[in-house]
Each structure stands twice: as structure tokens, then as C-alpha cells.
Amino acid sequence: MIQTFEDLCTYVYVTVDELFQTSIQPHDHRPGPRSPFSDSEVITLTLVAELVRLDDETVFLDYVARNHRGLFPLLPDRSRYNRRRRALGEAINTIRRHLLDWQLALLPPNDRPLCVLDSLPVPVVGFHHAQGRHRWYGWATYGYNATKKQTIYGFKLHLLTTADGIITDFALAPAHLTDGTFTEQLLRDKADLLVLGDKAYINSALQGDLQQLHGVTVLTPHRANQHQQLPGVLTRLVSHFRQMIETINSQLAGQFTIETNKAKCMSGLVSRLQTKLAAHTLGMYLNVLTGQPLRALAALAVI
């Protein structure tokens, strides 16, 4: 069981370093000498910061330097750490994918074909900063979030999860695009799945193609004006699992502050989101290892 910050760092480092050495290091051909503070340590700190709700680099590095210098005696300054963390963005996403494969292999075979589709808002600036040409111009757009009944300027993060809440795939889209726009992108490389979504994902033509070509069934509640309605048992099934993904969205918005933008450019935003999703996947994996409830990620904030 992970009870202290030292426990968390140890579990994360061992997991990260094993994956880094086997899946990333053999393909790393960067010239020049290696830093004594290893890439695995940088990635460990990056993911631990997300799990303990301290994604402000200055605050987190100061906390580590004051309280846990013995764990990271060669801790770099914030500027150097920031450059190395950004350079390792793809490595972090590679680690996320491998952790995902490990987790999916642990799922009972009957649980793997059931997935849930949903989205959550990722605003980047307030309305008063969204006027004229700015750093997000051409990327972000205005969009309406029905859950919160508010208009945002930014993006939507579309998520595909297992029935247990493990995030298996994601797509970032301008906020004005409807949820159904990215259904094909998220599902076209999948096969033999039952995918549950809300009414925003209704698209009869696409649902028919996915079923015929890939064996992917997208099940959504029907609109009130549609002649053919889902049986009550299926409507309740969709509602039950949608409550689960709402829990995941709440974790991402709360513990992982995914709706609070600190990035200053598009590449920074993508790297930031990849890191948060990697930390979410890692947290679930650690709970599996330690026999804790899968979605009990708040218990890992051990500071």
C-alpha cells in the first residue's frame, strides 16, 4: 500500500525506469553526454506532481527540495527541469501506452469489449483574452458545454474508456465541433466493441458503418422525437456507465486540473494533457499493483 511520498516516488520510479529502459532508451539517439539526473527521474517527478495535485513546477520542486532532497539529490533547477520535461513529452505518452497495455491485459476477457465515450471542456483563455489575433488564434474556438451550461473558448477532450474507467484513447478538438465529429477518429482502428455514449454521439450512418466494417456497436439513448426508442434495460445500462465516466471527468477536472490551462502554446497544451492522462493511467495501475480500488486516485495524493 502506498502511504507516504517516498512510497509513491519509489513505485513510480521503478515502473517508469523499467519502461524507459526497455521501450525508449534503445531508440534514444540524442548526441552529447547524459545528465546525472536521469530521464527516468524527470518523468517520475512529472507524474508524481500530477498525482499529488502539485502541477505548479515552482511549488512542487520547492516542496521536493525542502522535504525530500535525499530522494533526488541531483535535483535540477526549475528552468532546466522544465526544458527536459517538455523534451520528454513523447516519452511520457509512450509510457502511458505501455501502462495501458499492461492494464488491459489484466482485465477479465468479458470486460474488454465494453467502452464508454464522452468529452469534457478544456478552456484556454477567458473571453476578454479571446479577442483578435492571439497565441490561440486558429486553434481554439468558442463552444458550448451542455453539462455545465456554459460557453467556453478552447477545446474539447474526447475520451474513450473501459467500463472500469481506464482511458484507452483520446482526441483533442476545437470546442465548436460536436461530440459526434470525432467518433470515427476514436473508433476506426478498434474492433468488436460495444461503445456507450450520450445523445451527442447519435449518427445513424456512421454507427451503421462502424458496425458493418469493424463490429463496433455505438449505443446511445434516442432523442424523444425518434420513432424507435431503446428498451428500458439498455437505457438504464447506458445511464449506469455514463455515471462512471462522469467520475473520471471529475477526477481529471479536480485532482488533475485538466480544465485549468497553464500552457502558452498548442504544443505545450498537448504535452500537458498527455502528461495528465499518463498520470491518471499510472495511478490506476498502481492501485491494481497495491490491491486498492481502481479509481481511488485521491488516496495517492500523499503529501
Phi and psi restraints in degrees (value plus and minus 20) as a CYANA .aco file:
   2 ILE   PHI    -110.6   -70.6
   2 ILE   PSI      94.1   134.1
   3 GLN   PHI    -138.2   -98.2
   3 GLN   PSI     -40.7    -0.7
   4 THR   PHI    -150.3  -110.3
   4 THR   PSI     146.2   186.2
   5 PHE   PHI     -80.6   -40.6
   5 PHE   PSI     -57.9   -17.9
   6 GLU   PHI     -83.6   -43.6
   6 GLU   PSI     -62.0   -22.0
   7 ASP   PHI     -78.9   -38.9
   7 ASP   PSI     -67.8   -27.8
   8 LEU   PHI     -81.0   -41.0
   8 LEU   PSI     -67.3   -27.3
   9 CYS   PHI     -82.3   -42.3
   9 CYS   PSI     -57.4   -17.4
  10 THR   PHI     -86.7   -46.7
  10 THR   PSI     -68.7   -28.7
  11 TYR   PHI     -79.5   -39.5
  11 TYR   PSI     -65.4   -25.4
  12 VAL   PHI     -87.0   -47.0
  12 VAL   PSI     -64.4   -24.4
  13 TYR   PHI     -82.7   -42.7
  13 TYR   PSI     -65.6   -25.6
  14 VAL   PHI     -80.7   -40.7
  14 VAL   PSI     -62.7   -22.7
  15 THR   PHI     -85.7   -45.7
  15 THR   PSI     -68.6   -28.6
  16 VAL   PHI     -84.4   -44.4
  16 VAL   PSI     -65.3   -25.3
  17 ASP   PHI     -85.9   -45.9
  17 ASP   PSI     -57.4   -17.4
  18 GLU   PHI     -80.8   -40.8
  18 GLU   PSI     -65.7   -25.7
  19 LEU   PHI     -89.8   -49.8
  19 LEU   PSI     -57.7   -17.7
  20 PHE   PHI     -84.8   -44.8
  20 PHE   PSI     -64.7   -24.7
  21 GLN   PHI     -87.3   -47.3
  21 GLN   PSI     -54.3   -14.3
  22 THR   PHI    -110.9   -70.9
  22 THR   PSI     -50.8   -10.8
  23 SER   PHI    -133.9   -93.9
  23 SER   PSI     -39.2     0.8
  24 ILE   PHI    -137.5   -97.5
  24 ILE   PSI     -67.9   -27.9
  25 GLN   PHI     -75.3   -35.3
  25 GLN   PSI     -61.6   -21.6
  26 PRO   PHI     -82.1   -42.1
  26 PRO   PSI     -40.2    -0.2
  27 HIS   PHI    -126.0   -86.0
  27 HIS   PSI     -12.2    27.8
  28 ASP   PHI    -112.7   -72.7
  28 ASP   PSI      86.2   126.2
  29 HIS   PHI    -134.3   -94.3
  29 HIS   PSI       9.4    49.4
  30 ARG   PHI     -85.7   -45.7
  30 ARG   PSI     117.6   157.6
  31 PRO   PHI     -96.0   -56.0
  31 PRO   PSI     145.7   185.7
  32 GLY   PHI      72.7   112.7
  32 GLY   PSI     146.4   186.4
  33 PRO   PHI     -90.1   -50.1
  33 PRO   PSI     135.4   175.4
  34 ARG   PHI    -110.2   -70.2
  34 ARG   PSI     124.8   164.8
  35 SER   PHI     -88.6   -48.6
  35 SER   PSI     125.1   165.1
  36 PRO   PHI     -85.5   -45.5
  36 PRO   PSI     -42.6    -2.6
  37 PHE   PHI    -109.7   -69.7
  37 PHE   PSI      86.5   126.5
  38 SER   PHI     -89.9   -49.9
  38 SER   PSI     141.1   181.1
  39 ASP   PHI     -81.1   -41.1
  39 ASP   PSI     -56.7   -16.7
  40 SER   PHI     -82.2   -42.2
  40 SER   PSI     -55.9   -15.9
  41 GLU   PHI     -89.2   -49.2
  41 GLU   PSI     -59.4   -19.4
  42 VAL   PHI     -81.5   -41.5
  42 VAL   PSI     -66.4   -26.4
  43 ILE   PHI     -85.6   -45.6
  43 ILE   PSI     -60.3   -20.3
  44 THR   PHI     -77.7   -37.7
  44 THR   PSI     -69.5   -29.5
  45 LEU   PHI     -82.5   -42.5
  45 LEU   PSI     -59.9   -19.9
  46 THR   PHI     -81.0   -41.0
  46 THR   PSI     -65.1   -25.1
  47 LEU   PHI     -95.3   -55.3
  47 LEU   PSI     -57.5   -17.5
  48 VAL   PHI     -83.2   -43.2
  48 VAL   PSI     -59.7   -19.7
  49 ALA   PHI     -77.4   -37.4
  49 ALA   PSI     -59.7   -19.7
  50 GLU   PHI     -89.0   -49.0
  50 GLU   PSI     -61.7   -21.7
  51 LEU   PHI     -87.3   -47.3
  51 LEU   PSI     -50.8   -10.8
  52 VAL   PHI    -118.5   -78.5
  52 VAL   PSI      -8.4    31.6
  53 ARG   PHI      46.7    86.7
  53 ARG   PSI      13.4    53.4
  54 LEU   PHI    -145.6  -105.6
  54 LEU   PSI      49.5    89.5
  55 ASP   PHI    -106.5   -66.5
  55 ASP   PSI     -17.3    22.7
  56 ASP   PHI     -99.5   -59.5
  56 ASP   PSI      92.9   132.9
  57 GLU   PHI     -78.7   -38.7
  57 GLU   PSI     -64.3   -24.3
  58 THR   PHI     -81.1   -41.1
  58 THR   PSI     -66.7   -26.7
  59 VAL   PHI     -85.2   -45.2
  59 VAL   PSI     -63.8   -23.8
  60 PHE   PHI     -87.6   -47.6
  60 PHE   PSI     -67.2   -27.2
  61 LEU   PHI     -84.9   -44.9
  61 LEU   PSI     -54.6   -14.6
  62 ASP   PHI     -85.2   -45.2
  62 ASP   PSI     -60.1   -20.1
  63 TYR   PHI     -81.6   -41.6
  63 TYR   PSI     -66.1   -26.1
  64 VAL   PHI     -84.3   -44.3
  64 VAL   PSI     -64.2   -24.2
  65 ALA   PHI     -83.1   -43.1
  65 ALA   PSI     -57.9   -17.9
  66 ARG   PHI     -99.7   -59.7
  66 ARG   PSI     -53.0   -13.0
  67 ASN   PHI    -133.8   -93.8
  67 ASN   PSI     -40.2    -0.2
  68 HIS   PHI    -160.5  -120.5
  68 HIS   PSI      17.6    57.6
  69 ARG   PHI     -79.9   -39.9
  69 ARG   PSI     -50.0   -10.0
  70 GLY   PHI     -84.6   -44.6
  70 GLY   PSI     -48.6    -8.6
  71 LEU   PHI     -93.9   -53.9
  71 LEU   PSI     -53.8   -13.8
  72 PHE   PHI    -153.8  -113.8
  72 PHE   PSI      52.2    92.2
  73 PRO   PHI     -84.7   -44.7
  73 PRO   PSI     -42.9    -2.9
  74 LEU   PHI    -124.6   -84.6
  74 LEU   PSI       7.4    47.4
  75 LEU   PHI     -72.9   -32.9
  75 LEU   PSI     103.8   143.8
  76 PRO   PHI     -96.9   -56.9
  76 PRO   PSI     148.4   188.4
  77 ASP   PHI     -91.5   -51.5
  77 ASP   PSI     147.4   187.4
  78 ARG   PHI     -81.0   -41.0
  78 ARG   PSI     -60.8   -20.8
  79 SER   PHI     -81.8   -41.8
  79 SER   PSI     -66.5   -26.5
  80 ARG   PHI     -88.9   -48.9
  80 ARG   PSI     -60.6   -20.6
  81 TYR   PHI     -80.1   -40.1
  81 TYR   PSI     -63.8   -23.8
  82 ASN   PHI     -81.4   -41.4
  82 ASN   PSI     -64.1   -24.1
  83 ARG   PHI     -82.9   -42.9
  83 ARG   PSI     -62.6   -22.6
  84 ARG   PHI     -91.4   -51.4
  84 ARG   PSI     -57.6   -17.6
  85 ARG   PHI     -81.8   -41.8
  85 ARG   PSI     -64.4   -24.4
  86 ARG   PHI     -86.0   -46.0
  86 ARG   PSI     -56.8   -16.8
  87 ALA   PHI     -87.8   -47.8
  87 ALA   PSI     -42.1    -2.1
  88 LEU   PHI    -118.0   -78.0
  88 LEU   PSI      -4.8    35.2
  89 GLY   PHI     -76.6   -36.6
  89 GLY   PSI     -66.6   -26.6
  90 GLU   PHI     -89.7   -49.7
  90 GLU   PSI     -53.0   -13.0
  91 ALA   PHI     -83.3   -43.3
  91 ALA   PSI     -59.6   -19.6
  92 ILE   PHI     -84.5   -44.5
  92 ILE   PSI     -60.3   -20.3
  93 ASN   PHI     -88.4   -48.4
  93 ASN   PSI     -55.0   -15.0
  94 THR   PHI     -83.1   -43.1
  94 THR   PSI     -61.9   -21.9
  95 ILE   PHI     -82.7   -42.7
  95 ILE   PSI     -60.1   -20.1
  96 ARG   PHI     -77.7   -37.7
  96 ARG   PSI     -64.9   -24.9
  97 ARG   PHI     -84.4   -44.4
  97 ARG   PSI     -59.4   -19.4
  98 HIS   PHI     -88.8   -48.8
  98 HIS   PSI     -60.0   -20.0
  99 LEU   PHI     -81.3   -41.3
  99 LEU   PSI     -59.1   -19.1
 100 LEU   PHI     -81.7   -41.7
 100 LEU   PSI     -65.0   -25.0
 101 ASP   PHI     -79.9   -39.9
 101 ASP   PSI     -62.5   -22.5
 102 TRP   PHI     -81.1   -41.1
 102 TRP   PSI     -64.1   -24.1
 103 GLN   PHI     -86.4   -46.4
 103 GLN   PSI     -64.5   -24.5
 104 LEU   PHI     -82.9   -42.9
 104 LEU   PSI     -52.4   -12.4
 105 ALA   PHI     -87.0   -47.0
 105 ALA   PSI     -42.8    -2.8
 106 LEU   PHI    -106.0   -66.0
 106 LEU   PSI     -33.7     6.3
 107 LEU   PHI     -90.8   -50.8
 107 LEU   PSI     122.3   162.3
 108 PRO   PHI     -77.7   -37.7
 108 PRO   PSI     119.6   159.6
 109 PRO   PHI     -72.6   -32.6
 109 PRO   PSI     -54.8   -14.8
 110 ASN   PHI     -92.2   -52.2
 110 ASN   PSI     -36.8     3.2
 111 ASP   PHI    -107.4   -67.4
 111 ASP   PSI     -39.1     0.9
 112 ARG   PHI     -88.7   -48.7
 112 ARG   PSI     -54.2   -14.2
 113 PRO   PHI     -98.2   -58.2
 113 PRO   PSI     -25.0    15.0
 114 LEU   PHI    -120.5   -80.5
 114 LEU   PSI     101.8   141.8
 115 CYS   PHI    -152.0  -112.0
 115 CYS   PSI     144.1   184.1
 116 VAL   PHI    -149.4  -109.4
 116 VAL   PSI     121.5   161.5
 117 LEU   PHI    -138.6   -98.6
 117 LEU   PSI     112.4   152.4
 118 ASP   PHI    -181.8  -141.8
 118 ASP   PSI     154.4   194.4
 119 SER   PHI    -159.8  -119.8
 119 SER   PSI     140.7   180.7
 120 LEU   PHI    -162.0  -122.0
 120 LEU   PSI     133.4   173.4
 121 PRO   PHI     -97.1   -57.1
 121 PRO   PSI     126.1   166.1
 122 VAL   PHI    -149.5  -109.5
 122 VAL   PSI      61.4   101.4
 123 PRO   PHI     -89.3   -49.3
 123 PRO   PSI     128.5   168.5
 124 VAL   PHI    -133.1   -93.1
 124 VAL   PSI     -54.6   -14.6
 125 VAL   PHI    -165.3  -125.3
 125 VAL   PSI     139.6   179.6
 126 GLY   PHI     -93.7   -53.7
 126 GLY   PSI     145.4   185.4
 127 PHE   PHI     -78.4   -38.4
 127 PHE   PSI     -55.9   -15.9
 128 HIS   PHI     -89.8   -49.8
 128 HIS   PSI     -36.4     3.6
 129 HIS   PHI    -119.8   -79.8
 129 HIS   PSI     -21.6    18.4
 130 ALA   PHI    -116.7   -76.7
 130 ALA   PSI      -4.4    35.6
 131 GLN   PHI    -112.5   -72.5
 131 GLN   PSI     121.9   161.9
 132 GLY   PHI      48.9    88.9
 132 GLY   PSI    -177.9  -137.9
 133 ARG   PHI    -109.8   -69.8
 133 ARG   PSI     109.5   149.5
 134 HIS   PHI    -171.1  -131.1
 134 HIS   PSI    -198.0  -158.0
 135 ARG   PHI     -83.5   -43.5
 135 ARG   PSI     -42.2    -2.2
 136 TRP   PHI    -119.2   -79.2
 136 TRP   PSI     -17.9    22.1
 137 TYR   PHI     -83.8   -43.8
 137 TYR   PSI     111.4   151.4
 138 GLY   PHI      69.7   109.7
 138 GLY   PSI     -30.6     9.4
 139 TRP   PHI    -131.9   -91.9
 139 TRP   PSI     -81.8   -41.8
 140 ALA   PHI    -102.2   -62.2
 140 ALA   PSI     135.5   175.5
 141 THR   PHI    -162.6  -122.6
 141 THR   PSI     148.1   188.1
 142 TYR   PHI     -98.0   -58.0
 142 TYR   PSI     121.6   161.6
 143 GLY   PHI    -174.1  -134.1
 143 GLY   PSI     140.3   180.3
 144 TYR   PHI    -126.0   -86.0
 144 TYR   PSI     111.5   151.5
 145 ASN   PHI    -122.9   -82.9
 145 ASN   PSI      88.6   128.6
 146 ALA   PHI     -87.4   -47.4
 146 ALA   PSI     -54.5   -14.5
 147 THR   PHI     -82.0   -42.0
 147 THR   PSI     -64.8   -24.8
 148 LYS   PHI    -115.3   -75.3
 148 LYS   PSI     -23.1    16.9
 149 LYS   PHI      33.3    73.3
 149 LYS   PSI      30.9    70.9
 150 GLN   PHI    -167.0  -127.0
 150 GLN   PSI     134.5   174.5
 151 THR   PHI    -115.3   -75.3
 151 THR   PSI     117.5   157.5
 152 ILE   PHI    -144.0  -104.0
 152 ILE   PSI     144.5   184.5
 153 TYR   PHI    -137.6   -97.6
 153 TYR   PSI      90.9   130.9
 154 GLY   PHI     143.4   183.4
 154 GLY   PSI    -142.7  -102.7
 155 PHE   PHI    -160.2  -120.2
 155 PHE   PSI     151.1   191.1
 156 LYS   PHI    -138.2   -98.2
 156 LYS   PSI     118.3   158.3
 157 LEU   PHI    -123.2   -83.2
 157 LEU   PSI      92.9   132.9
 158 HIS   PHI    -112.3   -72.3
 158 HIS   PSI     111.2   151.2
 159 LEU   PHI    -141.7  -101.7
 159 LEU   PSI     120.0   160.0
 160 LEU   PHI    -136.1   -96.1
 160 LEU   PSI     101.2   141.2
 161 THR   PHI    -144.0  -104.0
 161 THR   PSI     141.8   181.8
 162 THR   PHI     -95.1   -55.1
 162 THR   PSI     153.0   193.0
 163 ALA   PHI     -83.4   -43.4
 163 ALA   PSI     -42.1    -2.1
 164 ASP   PHI    -109.3   -69.3
 164 ASP   PSI     -27.8    12.2
 165 GLY   PHI      81.8   121.8
 165 GLY   PSI     -11.3    28.7
 166 ILE   PHI     -97.3   -57.3
 166 ILE   PSI     104.3   144.3
 167 ILE   PHI     -97.3   -57.3
 167 ILE   PSI      95.8   135.8
 168 THR   PHI    -119.3   -79.3
 168 THR   PSI     -44.6    -4.6
 169 ASP   PHI    -179.7  -139.7
 169 ASP   PSI     140.9   180.9
 170 PHE   PHI    -176.6  -136.6
 170 PHE   PSI     139.6   179.6
 171 ALA   PHI    -166.7  -126.7
 171 ALA   PSI     119.5   159.5
 172 LEU   PHI    -125.8   -85.8
 172 LEU   PSI     108.3   148.3
 173 ALA   PHI    -155.7  -115.7
 173 ALA   PSI     130.1   170.1
 174 PRO   PHI     -73.6   -33.6
 174 PRO   PSI     125.4   165.4
 175 ALA   PHI     -84.9   -44.9
 175 ALA   PSI     -42.6    -2.6
 176 HIS   PHI     -97.6   -57.6
 176 HIS   PSI     -37.5     2.5
 177 LEU   PHI     -94.5   -54.5
 177 LEU   PSI     116.6   156.6
 178 THR   PHI     -88.5   -48.5
 178 THR   PSI     137.7   177.7
 179 ASP   PHI     -78.1   -38.1
 179 ASP   PSI     -59.5   -19.5
 180 GLY   PHI     -85.3   -45.3
 180 GLY   PSI     -35.4     4.6
 181 THR   PHI     -80.7   -40.7
 181 THR   PSI     -53.8   -13.8
 182 PHE   PHI    -125.0   -85.0
 182 PHE   PSI      -9.8    30.2
 183 THR   PHI     -79.4   -39.4
 183 THR   PSI     -66.2   -26.2
 184 GLU   PHI     -84.6   -44.6
 184 GLU   PSI     -62.2   -22.2
 185 GLN   PHI     -80.2   -40.2
 185 GLN   PSI     -59.3   -19.3
 186 LEU   PHI     -97.6   -57.6
 186 LEU   PSI     -43.3    -3.3
 187 LEU   PHI    -135.5   -95.5
 187 LEU   PSI     -29.3    10.7
 188 ARG   PHI     -87.7   -47.7
 188 ARG   PSI     -41.6    -1.6
 189 ASP   PHI    -121.6   -81.6
 189 ASP   PSI      -8.3    31.7
 190 LYS   PHI    -121.6   -81.6
 190 LYS   PSI     146.6   186.6
 191 ALA   PHI    -169.8  -129.8
 191 ALA   PSI     126.4   166.4
 192 ASP   PHI      34.0    74.0
 192 ASP   PSI      33.9    73.9
 193 LEU   PHI    -141.4  -101.4
 193 LEU   PSI     131.7   171.7
 194 LEU   PHI    -128.9   -88.9
 194 LEU   PSI      95.5   135.5
 195 VAL   PHI    -133.0   -93.0
 195 VAL   PSI     105.8   145.8
 196 LEU   PHI    -121.9   -81.9
 196 LEU   PSI     111.5   151.5
 197 GLY   PHI    -160.8  -120.8
 197 GLY   PSI     154.8   194.8
 198 ASP   PHI    -112.2   -72.2
 198 ASP   PSI    -191.9  -151.9
 199 LYS   PHI     -85.0   -45.0
 199 LYS   PSI     -41.5    -1.5
 200 ALA   PHI     -84.7   -44.7
 200 ALA   PSI     -38.8     1.2
 201 TYR   PHI    -118.1   -78.1
 201 TYR   PSI      -8.9    31.1
 202 ILE   PHI     -89.1   -49.1
 202 ILE   PSI     102.6   142.6
 203 ASN   PHI    -179.1  -139.1
 203 ASN   PSI      72.7   112.7
 204 SER   PHI     -77.9   -37.9
 204 SER   PSI     -63.7   -23.7
 205 ALA   PHI     -84.1   -44.1
 205 ALA   PSI     -67.2   -27.2
 206 LEU   PHI     -86.6   -46.6
 206 LEU   PSI     -61.8   -21.8
 207 GLN   PHI     -79.6   -39.6
 207 GLN   PSI     -58.2   -18.2
 208 GLY   PHI     -86.2   -46.2
 208 GLY   PSI     -62.2   -22.2
 209 ASP   PHI     -84.0   -44.0
 209 ASP   PSI     -64.8   -24.8
 210 LEU   PHI     -82.9   -42.9
 210 LEU   PSI     -58.6   -18.6
 211 GLN   PHI     -87.1   -47.1
 211 GLN   PSI     -63.8   -23.8
 212 GLN   PHI     -93.3   -53.3
 212 GLN   PSI     -61.7   -21.7
 213 LEU   PHI    -108.6   -68.6
 213 LEU   PSI     -52.1   -12.1
 214 HIS   PHI    -144.9  -104.9
 214 HIS   PSI     -24.1    15.9
 215 GLY   PHI      49.6    89.6
 215 GLY   PSI       3.9    43.9
 216 VAL   PHI    -120.1   -80.1
 216 VAL   PSI      97.5   137.5
 217 THR   PHI    -121.2   -81.2
 217 THR   PSI      98.7   138.7
 218 VAL   PHI    -118.8   -78.8
 218 VAL   PSI      94.2   134.2
 219 LEU   PHI    -127.9   -87.9
 219 LEU   PSI     101.0   141.0
 220 THR   PHI    -151.7  -111.7
 220 THR   PSI     133.9   173.9
 221 PRO   PHI     -82.6   -42.6
 221 PRO   PSI     126.1   166.1
 222 HIS   PHI    -107.3   -67.3
 222 HIS   PSI     132.0   172.0
 223 ARG   PHI     -89.4   -49.4
 223 ARG   PSI     135.7   175.7
 224 ALA   PHI     -81.5   -41.5
 224 ALA   PSI     -48.2    -8.2
 225 ASN   PHI    -108.9   -68.9
 225 ASN   PSI     -17.0    23.0
 226 GLN   PHI    -103.9   -63.9
 226 GLN   PSI     118.3   158.3
 227 HIS   PHI     -86.6   -46.6
 227 HIS   PSI     -60.8   -20.8
 228 GLN   PHI    -118.1   -78.1
 228 GLN   PSI     101.2   141.2
 229 GLN   PHI    -129.0   -89.0
 229 GLN   PSI     135.1   175.1
 230 LEU   PHI     -89.2   -49.2
 230 LEU   PSI     126.5   166.5
 231 PRO   PHI     -78.2   -38.2
 231 PRO   PSI     131.3   171.3
 232 GLY   PHI     -76.3   -36.3
 232 GLY   PSI     -57.5   -17.5
 233 VAL   PHI     -85.3   -45.3
 233 VAL   PSI     -56.2   -16.2
 234 LEU   PHI     -93.9   -53.9
 234 LEU   PSI     -56.9   -16.9
 235 THR   PHI     -81.0   -41.0
 235 THR   PSI     -61.5   -21.5
 236 ARG   PHI     -87.8   -47.8
 236 ARG   PSI     -55.2   -15.2
 237 LEU   PHI     -82.7   -42.7
 237 LEU   PSI     -66.6   -26.6
 238 VAL   PHI     -80.4   -40.4
 238 VAL   PSI     -64.8   -24.8
 239 SER   PHI     -83.3   -43.3
 239 SER   PSI     -59.4   -19.4
 240 HIS   PHI     -81.7   -41.7
 240 HIS   PSI     -68.8   -28.8
 241 PHE   PHI     -97.5   -57.5
 241 PHE   PSI     -42.9    -2.9
 242 ARG   PHI     -89.3   -49.3
 242 ARG   PSI     -50.4   -10.4
 243 GLN   PHI     -83.3   -43.3
 243 GLN   PSI     -55.2   -15.2
 244 MET   PHI     -84.2   -44.2
 244 MET   PSI     -66.7   -26.7
 245 ILE   PHI     -90.3   -50.3
 245 ILE   PSI     -45.6    -5.6
 246 GLU   PHI     -84.2   -44.2
 246 GLU   PSI     -54.0   -14.0
 247 THR   PHI     -83.3   -43.3
 247 THR   PSI     -63.1   -23.1
 248 ILE   PHI     -83.2   -43.2
 248 ILE   PSI     -64.1   -24.1
 249 ASN   PHI     -80.3   -40.3
 249 ASN   PSI     -59.3   -19.3
 250 SER   PHI     -84.9   -44.9
 250 SER   PSI     -58.9   -18.9
 251 GLN   PHI     -82.3   -42.3
 251 GLN   PSI     -65.5   -25.5
 252 LEU   PHI     -84.5   -44.5
 252 LEU   PSI     -57.9   -17.9
 253 ALA   PHI     -96.6   -56.6
 253 ALA   PSI     -52.7   -12.7
 254 GLY   PHI    -110.8   -70.8
 254 GLY   PSI     -96.2   -56.2
 255 GLN   PHI     -82.1   -42.1
 255 GLN   PSI     -55.5   -15.5
 256 PHE   PHI    -124.1   -84.1
 256 PHE   PSI     -16.1    23.9
 257 THR   PHI      21.8    61.8
 257 THR   PSI      26.3    66.3
 258 ILE   PHI     -93.3   -53.3
 258 ILE   PSI     -38.7     1.3
 259 GLU   PHI    -111.7   -71.7
 259 GLU   PSI     -18.9    21.1
 260 THR   PHI    -125.0   -85.0
 260 THR   PSI      90.5   130.5
 261 ASN   PHI    -108.5   -68.5
 261 ASN   PSI     107.2   147.2
 262 LYS   PHI    -138.8   -98.8
 262 LYS   PSI     -20.3    19.7
 263 ALA   PHI     -96.6   -56.6
 263 ALA   PSI     131.3   171.3
 264 LYS   PHI    -131.2   -91.2
 264 LYS   PSI     -20.5    19.5
 265 CYS   PHI    -175.9  -135.9
 265 CYS   PSI     150.1   190.1
 266 MET   PHI     -84.0   -44.0
 266 MET   PSI     -63.6   -23.6
 267 SER   PHI     -83.9   -43.9
 267 SER   PSI     -55.8   -15.8
 268 GLY   PHI     -86.2   -46.2
 268 GLY   PSI     -58.4   -18.4
 269 LEU   PHI     -85.4   -45.4
 269 LEU   PSI     -64.9   -24.9
 270 VAL   PHI     -81.3   -41.3
 270 VAL   PSI     -64.7   -24.7
 271 SER   PHI     -82.2   -42.2
 271 SER   PSI     -60.3   -20.3
 272 ARG   PHI     -83.6   -43.6
 272 ARG   PSI     -64.6   -24.6
 273 LEU   PHI     -86.6   -46.6
 273 LEU   PSI     -62.1   -22.1
 274 GLN   PHI     -79.4   -39.4
 274 GLN   PSI     -60.3   -20.3
 275 THR   PHI     -85.1   -45.1
 275 THR   PSI     -63.6   -23.6
 276 LYS   PHI     -86.5   -46.5
 276 LYS   PSI     -59.7   -19.7
 277 LEU   PHI     -89.5   -49.5
 277 LEU   PSI     -55.1   -15.1
 278 ALA   PHI     -84.7   -44.7
 278 ALA   PSI     -61.0   -21.0
 279 ALA   PHI     -85.8   -45.8
 279 ALA   PSI     -57.9   -17.9
 280 HIS   PHI     -82.9   -42.9
 280 HIS   PSI     -65.2   -25.2
 281 THR   PHI     -83.7   -43.7
 281 THR   PSI     -62.9   -22.9
 282 LEU   PHI     -82.3   -42.3
 282 LEU   PSI     -62.6   -22.6
 283 GLY   PHI     -79.1   -39.1
 283 GLY   PSI     -63.0   -23.0
 284 MET   PHI     -84.8   -44.8
 284 MET   PSI     -58.9   -18.9
 285 TYR   PHI     -83.5   -43.5
 285 TYR   PSI     -62.1   -22.1
 286 LEU   PHI     -84.3   -44.3
 286 LEU   PSI     -56.3   -16.3
 287 ASN   PHI     -85.7   -45.7
 287 ASN   PSI     -56.2   -16.2
 288 VAL   PHI     -84.0   -44.0
 288 VAL   PSI     -64.9   -24.9
 289 LEU   PHI     -81.4   -41.4
 289 LEU   PSI     -58.1   -18.1
 290 THR   PHI    -118.4   -78.4
 290 THR   PSI     -14.1    25.9
 291 GLY   PHI      53.3    93.3
 291 GLY   PSI       4.9    44.9
 292 GLN   PHI    -116.9   -76.9
 292 GLN   PSI     141.8   181.8
 293 PRO   PHI     -75.1   -35.1
 293 PRO   PSI     115.4   155.4
 294 LEU   PHI     -73.6   -33.6
 294 LEU   PSI     -65.6   -25.6
 295 ARG   PHI    -115.4   -75.4
 295 ARG   PSI      -7.7    32.3
 296 ALA   PHI    -103.0   -63.0
 296 ALA   PSI      42.9    82.9
 297 LEU   PHI     -97.1   -57.1
 297 LEU   PSI     -46.2    -6.2
 298 ALA   PHI     -80.8   -40.8
 298 ALA   PSI     -48.0    -8.0
 299 ALA   PHI     -88.1   -48.1
 299 ALA   PSI     -34.8     5.2
 300 LEU   PHI    -106.3   -66.3
 300 LEU   PSI     -25.9    14.1
 301 ALA   PHI    -101.0   -61.0
 301 ALA   PSI      51.5    91.5
 302 VAL   PHI    -114.9   -74.9
 302 VAL   PSI      40.6    80.6
